[in-house]
Amino acid sequence: PSSPQSVGAGEEISYGYVKVGMLDVVLFLDKDSNQFRDNDDVLLDLFPVEVVLLKDGLLYERRNVTNGTISLVVPEGIYTVMVTDAELGNFGYSSTTGANDDNVSVVSGEVSTVEYGYFAPTGAVSVIVYFDENRDFVFNDDDGLLENVRVILSSDNDILEIEGRTDSSGFVTFQNIPVGTNYLIYIDDSTHEFNVPTQNSLPGGTFEVNENVTNEYIRGYRAGKLSNDGGGPG
């Protein structure tokens, strides 16, 4: 036990220990489908993926990998690691490293790693957010760029949701997005000081991501949140 234990007079208490090691599970986007994790391969971290651990043929642990990798402290022994999440297939990912289960030996005091590679055709989504200085509903070189604006990209089934912040150039780009037709994107208007939109090419509903194509969208704003200024060209 890790918490303090009460012991009465004349009673005994004992502690048992097991030898443990570290088990790292890694899920990655195998961009060239070469079955190895190269330097330019990125972690598969767009949505949680379920991983199941079996020990001696029995369920030991079931975990969600949310950032493309997880480190587990487990007793030494032989484990079967299984990637079970069907959402990988629903988003077009296919395994490049063989079966989605592996047997791995965990040794006390050491780190064992199992890696799973997946490939899916991907595209990208880019958004620029700016202050429409001259109120012409067109992005110009003299328009101010809005930094640190929160932009959310999601799928309409709520499985995938990622967010980014615009940089000093007013840009945010979401890379390695699986191709599909069910994406949504919106701007968190609480993260900037303007509330009257001008130019707006953001899709009003779901949109499509195509292979090796970057969808580019623009959102302009004018007037402060305390201003009574209207929203039309002026």
PyMOL commands that set and color helices and strands:
alter all, ss='L'
color gray80, all
select helices_A, chain A and resi 87-90+189-191
alter helices_A, ss='H'
color red, helices_A
select strands_A, chain A and resi 20-29+42-43+49-55+58-65+69-75+77-83+94-95+101-106+111-119+122-131+144-145+150-155+161-165+171-178+180-187+194-200+207-209+214-224
alter strands_A, ss='S'
color yellow, strands_A
deselect
rebuild
show_as cartoon
